[in-house]
Every structure is written in structure tokens, then in C-alpha cells.
Amino acid sequence: MGTGVATARAGSGEDIINAERQLSVLQNAKRHWRALLIASVAFSAGIVFAYDTVTNGASISMPSFLLYFGEIGPTGPYLPSIWTSLWTAMSSLTQALGAILVGFVSDRYGRKWPSCGAAVLTLVGAAMQYVAVPRATLMGGKMISGLGIGAVMATATTYIGEVSPLKLRPPLQTCFVVFVLLTQGLALGVIRIFVPDIREQAFRTVIAIQWAVGGLAVITWAVAPESPIYLIKKGKIEAARKVMHKICGPNNPDERLGYEIQAIRAEQELEMNNNATYASCLQGHNRKRALTNVYFLITAGLEADYSFDIGIGGFGLARISRRNVVLLGLVVNLLFMVIIGALYWVLNKGALWAIAVLMNLLISIQAAFLKGAGGPIAAEIPSYALRAKTLSIGICAQTFTTWLFNFITLYMYNVDSRNLGARTGFIYAGTSVFLLAGAWFLVPDTTGMTTEEIDRAYELELAPRRFQKQALPFVDRHVLKISLA
């Protein structure tokens, strides 16, 4: 595709994208049903993650598992705490490692085959767990599975953003989260079927189901098209054109391709970032983008019962300022945590009921406010060149902090440790203050903005609260380069 033709088509592509901004989410979904189907490939990564997460926690509570891997004490069989901690912790840590490593691999080999390979790793890990006799072998299997899960989750988040149209990205990212939570609920139901069975085969069957889950991910990624953004970055324009025709069908694929080509080339020239590295994520204005991404992706561990609330929060994002939603969610969290902490000194059963109600209500609210708004922002913030690595950093931070906070909270709350009880709410009220400050200075309102417009806002070093007001429409980046010189 010649430079002149690409520029002309880029202008036309920009007009098409701007016109689609005026359409509703439903109208865009009808127009881009092919893109929806292709982006849904990433949901298979969510299934793998969800089932493994539930299996990791629920299987060790099964009587059959306890009888096989446990020890006999004065009061009956029990699992040594060191092993229960290691099985959970090492899986989370290798997920973090997998997320970081796939950043190198996906920039070199694309999104499709690294995801497929990561899914194969989960099959290998499940096989080790299935045949495990010593506890160490079981841990090794969980670590291998964790490596694959971290990798496929990081790539899946990137893939959704690169194959879906602008107006559909927030709903798709929200659907991804909902899909994970619904799968976790389904997995709990499946495991519950095997709980009464005390035979060894009961817990091994629960583990074996991971082969079906991982196998689905292998197949879906194997038949999925490669990311057109990756192909453009590698100079494989003809391959990118074919993929764009699959994604867009009759909806002006060549014009959209020209738009993406011009945007990516201009970004590479402006930042001289053809060989993106993890160090690049922490340099210049990319540092703020990476920190913002990490800020959102460390939010994890929501209960499956509240997936409906995430849906409510996510599908309203096209019309509501995401930044304001996040700030409001943090203020609500701060107030609730202070109230919960204060209820520690109210010594009656009513206070216990109040704490229970407030905690459940807070989970539901934060599912809609922070998870519903935060996921799309985290996926949209990175530049084209650093998207894979930035999201890898975010997923790594998410898995690590999930493990860390689970450990710290139990230590603070439990009777045999610090015994803070409901006063733990004051600790999290304090973290809410820090998060609120971070949100004010880091979190922009990217509602309805393209990657190019977000790039421009960061390049102009706009305050996050002024992204919508001062970010100019996308024009030729060479003009911007001259104006900034």
C-alpha cells in the first residue's frame, strides 16, 4: 500500500470511526458482529483462569483431597499450612512471571501462537497435578499451569483491544470480567458435585476437567486470526489487510487499515519506539501510562455473585465519565471502611449484621464502579507500541498483589494473629486515601477516545482531568511532531 494511498485512506478511516462514535453500542455490535466473534476468542483465557482459580482454592477443601494429601492429627485429618500456602502462593507468583515473559514473546511472535502455547502449558500443568503423588509434584503442576495462565490472560486483554472497534472495547472488556466471574460460579457448582465422594478419583476428576478447559483455549486460539496491529508493526501489510477484511467484512476494512497504518507509523516516528522494551514503559510519559494500568489491574478477587453489577457498571461507560465513576467508587469505599472499623466497638449482634450487610453491599458497589470502569481504562491506556508489555506489567502486578493482600488481611484479621477484627476496616480506609490520591493524579477520562487521541493527551502532558476538554482530534502526527519541537 503506497504512502499516498495509505494517507488518503487514513483520513477516510478517521471519518468512519468518528461517525461510528455517534452510534449506540447495540448499533455498533450489529455492524461489527464479526469483530465481536473474533474478540470472544479471548474469553477462553478467562475460562482457563477462572477454573484454575476456583480449583486451586476449592479442591483442597474436598474430603477426598484432605484424606490423600493431608496428615492425621489428634482431631482428625488436616492439611499442613505450609503446603496450603505454597500451593496458592506459587501459582500466583508464576502467573505474574508468565505475564511478564509473554510480553517479550508476543511482541516477537504475535498474539495468536503465544496464547496457544500458553494454553498448552496449562494442559501440561494439569497433567502433572492429575498424576501427582508427592505434594511437591502437585505444586510443580500448579506452577506450570500458573505460568501459562498468566501469559494467556495478559495476551487476551491485549487482543481484545486490538481487534475490536472503538465503541465496543469497553463493553467487551466488561464482558470479559463478567465471563470470568460467571465461570467461577459454574466451576464451584461443578466441584460441589464431587465433594461427597471421598474416593481419590473425586479430586483427580476435578483436576482433569482442566484439560477440557485448556483444550478449548488451545483450539480457539489456533483458529483465531492474528492481531492486525501486530502485523502492521511488523510491516506485514498484506497479511494485516486480510485479517482486517475478516474482522470488518464489508465495513470499509481498507480505510480502517490505512488509518491504523498511519497512526502506528506516526507513533513509531514520534517516539522512535520501534524496538519496544519493558524499560520503555517506565520512561517519559509512558511511565504514567504504565502506572495507571497497574493501578487498575491490581484490583482482583471479586465474588462471582456480583458479576451482574459489573455488567451494569460496564455497559454504561459509553455515556458516563469513567474517571468520575472511579473517584466516586473510592470515596464510597473510604466511607464504608471507616464505618465498618468503627462498628468494632458496638458490642451487640446488630453491629455484626451491619458489618455483614455493608461488606456485601460494598463488594457489589465496587464491582460496578472500580472493576466495571477500571478494566476498560486499563486496556485503553497503553500505546500501540507498548500495549503488550504494559498490560503484562499490569497482570503481573495484579496476580502478585492478590497473593500479598490475601496473606496480609488474614494476618491482620485472624484471632491467632493481630486480631484486629472489624478494625481492619481502618487499614483499608487508609489505603483508600492513597488510592483516591492516585486516581486524582493518574486516572484520565478516556471515554470515547481513540488510542491516537490518548497518545496526544499524554504527549501534551495534559492533566488527567482535562483529557476530554483539551485533547485535540486526531490529525497527521507529523504536524504534532513539528509543534512539539
N, C-alpha and C positions, 0 to 999 in steps of 0.2 A: 504494500500500500504506500503510494508516494506521499511526501510530506504535505504537498498542497491539498491532495485529496483528503488526507487524514485531518488537516486543519479545518477544511470545509465541513467534513462530516462531524468533527468535534463540535463545531458551532451548532449544527443541526441537532446533534445528540443532546447538547445542553438545553436547547429549546424543548425537546421531547421530555427530558427529565423535569424541567420546570413546569411543563404542562401537567405532568402526572402528579406533581405535588398538590394540585388543586383537586385531584380525585380522592375519593374516600378509600379507606383500607380495603373495603369489600370490592370496589370497582377495580382497584389495582390487583387484587387477588384473582378476579375473573380474567383480567387481561394477561396476567403473568402466572397462570396455573402451572406452566412447565417449570418455571423457576421455583415455585413452591414445592413441587415434587422433588426436584433435584436437591434443594436445600434440606428437605426432610431426611436425606441420607445421613446427615449429621446427627439426627435423633438416635440412630443406632448406637452412637458413642454414649449418649445419655442413658440408654438401656443398660449397657455394659457397666457403666459407673454406678448406676442405681442398684442393680442387683448385687454387685460386689460389695457395696457399702452395707446393704442390709444383711447379706450373708456373713460378712465379717463380724457384725455385732450379734445377730440373732442366732447363728449356728452354735456359738459357744454356750448359749443358754439351753440348747436341746439336751434332754436327758441322755440320749444315745452318745452325744459328743462328750458329755461330762463323764460318763462311765468309761469311755475309751481313753480319753486323754487326761482325765483327772486323777487325783490321788484320794486315798481313803483316810479321813481324819476321825477324831473322836465323835463328831456329829454326823459323819457320813461323807460321801464323795464331794470333792471340791477341786477347782482349777487353781493352780498356783498363780498368784497375782502377777509374778514376773512374766509368765508366759502370756497371760491375757493382755498385759500392757504391750509386750513385744509384738504380738500378732496384729494389734491395732496400729501401734506407732510405726513399725517398719513398713507396713503397707502404705500409710500416709506419706512417709518420707520418700519412698520410691516413686510414688505418684508425683511428688514435687520434682524429683530427679528426671523422671520421664518427660514432664512438661518442659523442663529446660533443654534436655537433649534434643527433643523433636524440633526445637527452634532452629538448630543447625541443619537438621536433616531436611525439614520441609522447605527451607529456602533453597536448598540444592536440588532436591528431587520432587518437589511439589507437595500438594496436599493429599492427593489420592492414594498413592502407593505407600507413603509413610504411615497413613492411617490404617491401611490394610495390614501392613506389617505389625503395627502396634496391636491390632485386634488378634493377630495370630499369637502374639506374646501372651495375651490373656488366656488363650487356649492351652498354651504350654504350662502356664502357672496353674490353671485349673486341673490339669492332668497330674501335676506334682502334688497338689492338695488331695486329689482323689485317692492316690496310692500311698499317701503319707502314713508312715507308722510312727517314727520318732516325731516329737514336737518340732524339732529343728527343720525337718523336711517340710512340714506344714507351713512353717514361717517362710522358708525359701520359696514355696509356691505362691504365697501371698505377696512376697516381694516382687516376683516376676510379673504377676498379674498387675500389681500396682504400677510397675514401670510402663506397661502397655496402656493402662487406663489413663494415667497422667498424660501420656503422649497423644492418645486419640481424643481426649477431651480438649486439649489445647488446640489441636488442629481443627476439630469440629467447630469450635467457636469462630475461628478464622474463616473457615469455609463458608459458613452461613453469611457472613458479611461480604464475601467476595462474589457470591453467585446470586444474591437476592437484590431486587430493586430497592431504591432508597426508601420508599414509603412502607415496604414490607419488612424491613430489617428489625425495627423494634418489636412488632408482633411475633416475628419468627424467633427472636432471642427469648422473648417471654414464653412462647410455646415450648421452647427447648427446656426451660426451667420447669414448666408445668409437667412436661413429659417425664422428666427425671423424677419428680415427686410422685406422680401417679404410678410410675413403675415401682418405686419403693413401696408404695402401699400394696400393690399387687404382689410384690415379692414377699412381703410379710404374710400375706394370705396364703401363698404357696407353702412357705416354710411352716406355717401353723398346721398344715395338714399332716406334716411328718413329726410333729412334736410328741404325740402319744406313743409313737413307735420307739422302743428302746433298743432295737437292733442296730448294730453298727452300720448297716446299709442305709439307714434313715438319713444320717447326716451326710453320708457319702453321696446319696442321691441329690440332696440339696446342692452340694458342690458340683455334681455332674451337670446340673441344669445350666451352669455357666458355659458349657460347650455349645449349647443351643444359642445362648445369648451372644457369645463371642462369634460363633459361626455366622449368625445373621449380620453382624458388623463386617466380617470379612467379605461376605457376598455383596452387601450393598456398596461398600467402598470399591470393590473390584469392578463393579459395573457403572460407577458414577463417573461423570466427566471430570477432567482436571479443572482446577480454578483458572478462569481466563486471566485474572490479574497476575498469577504466577507465570503463565505463558507469555504475556506481554512483557513482563520484567525480564524474561529470558530471551526475548527477541523472536519468539516463535509465533509470529503474527498470523500465519495461515492456520495454524492449529487453534489459536485463540479465536479466529473468525468462525471456525467450525463449531467450537464449543458455544460461542455466543449465539449462533443460529439454533443450537439445541435449547439453550436457556430461554431465548426471547421468541423463537418461532417467527411469525410474520411481523412482530412488533419492532421494526427498524433495528435489526441486530448490527448492521454495518455502521450506522450512525452512532450507536451506543459504543461500539468498538472504537471508532475514531475518537470519541470523547475520552474514553479511558486511556487510549494510547497517548494522547496529548497531555492528559493530566499526569500520568506516570512519568513520561519523559521530562516534563517541566519540573516535577518534584525531584527527579534524579539530578537534573542540571542545577537546580537551585541549591540543593543540599549536598551535591556531589556525594551521593549516598548509594552508589551502585553496589558496593560490597557492604551491605548492612551487617553490623555486628552487635553483640549484646552491649558492648561499650558505647555504641552509638545511641542506644536507648537512654543512656544516662548523661548525654551531652546536650548543651544548649536547651532549646525549648522542648526537645524530646524528653528531657528529664521530667518535666511537669506532666507530660502526657503519660509517661510510664508510671509515675507516682499516682496519678488519677486512676489509671487502670487497676493498679494494685489495691488502691483504696476500696474499690467496689468488689473485686473478686475475692477479697478475704472474707466477705460475708458468705457463710455456708451453714449447713446443718439444719435447715428448716424442716418442719414436720410435713409429712405427706398430706395430712388432713387439711392443710391450708393452701393447697395449690389453686383452689378456686379464687382465693383472694389475690394471688399473684396475677391471675388472668384478668381480674378487674383492674388491677393497677397497670398492667402492661398494655392492654388494648386501648386505654385512654391516653396513652402517651403522645399520640399524634396531635392532640389538641391541648394538652396541659404541659406547662413548663416542667421538665424533668428536674431541673435544679431546685425549684420551689418544692416539689414533691419530696425530694431527698432531705432538704433542710427541715421541712415540716415533720418528716418521719423521725429525724434525730431529736427535735425538740420534744416530741411526744415520748420518745424513748427516755430522755432525760427526766421528764416529769414522772413517768411511771416508775422508774427505778428509784427515785427519791421517795416516792410514796411507799413502795414495797419495802425499802430499807427501814423506813420509819415504823411500819407495822410490826417490826420485830418486838417493840416494847408494848404492844397491845396484847395483853395476855388473856385472850379468850378465843373460842372456836370461830367466832365471826371473823377475826383477823386472818385466820388460816384460810377460810373460804375466800376472803377478799384477795389474798395473795394469789390463790389458785386462779381466780377469775381474771385478775389483772395480768398474770403471766400468759394465760391462754389468749386473752384479748390482744396483748402486746405482740405475741407471735403472729397473730393474724394481721394486725395492722402493719407490722414491719415487712411481712411477706408482700403486701401490696405496695408499700411505699419504697422501701430500700431495695428489695430484690426485683420488684417489677420495674422500677425506674433505673436502678443501677446497672443491671445486665446489659440493656441496650447502649447506655452511655459507655460502658467499659469496652464494648465491641466496636464502637464507632470512633473512639478517641485516637487509636494509633494511625500513623501514616501508612500509605501503601507499602513503602519500603521496609518498615519496621513492624508491620502488623503481626506477623507470625511470632517474632521474638518478644514483642511487648506482651502479647496475650500469653505466651509461655511463661513469662515472668509473673504475670497475674495469677495464672493457675497454680504455679509453684508456691506463691505466697498464700494462696487460698488453702491448699492442702496442708502446708506447714502450720499456719495459724489455727486451722481447725483442730489439729492434733494438740497444739500448745494450749489453746484455751480450754479444751475439754479436760486436759490434765490439771490446769491451774484452778478451774472452777470447782472440780471435785475436791481438791486440796483445801480450798478456802471454805467450802460449804460443809463438808462431812464432819460428823461428831468426833471421829477419831483423829481429826487433823486440826485446822484452825477453828472449826466450829463457829463460823460466822452466821450460819443460818440465813435468815432473810436480810441481814445486814450486808450480804454480798451485793445487794442492790446498790449500795452506796459506791462500791468499787466500780460497777458498771455505769453508774451515773457519772463518775469521774472520767471514764473512757468516752462517754457520750460527749462531754465537753470538748475533749481533744478532737473527736470525730467531727463535731459541729464546726470547730475552727478550721479543720482540714477541708471540710466541704465548702466553707465560705471562700477559702483562698484557692482551692484546686478544682472544684466541680463546675464546669460550664453548662450552659443550657444548649444542647446540641439538637434540640427538637427541630426536625425537618431540614437539617443542614447536611450537605454532601461532604464527602471526605475532603474535597478541594476547598470548600469554604471553611472547614475546621482547620485545615492546613494554614489557610490565610490568616485566620484569627490567631493562631499560635505564632506565626511568623511576625505578625504585627504586635505581638506581646500584649494582646488585649486582656483586661481583667476578665475572669470567668463570667462575672455577672453582666458583662457588656458584649458577649459573643453575638447575641441576636441583634443588638442595636447597631453595632459598628462593623461587623464582618460584611465586606462588600461582596456582591455577586461574583461568581467565577468569571475571570477574564484570562487572556493569554498570560501565562506565568512569566514570560519574558518581560512584559511591562512591569510586573511586580518586582522582578529582579533588578530592573533599572531604577525603580523608585526607591528601593531599599538600599541601593549602593551609596 
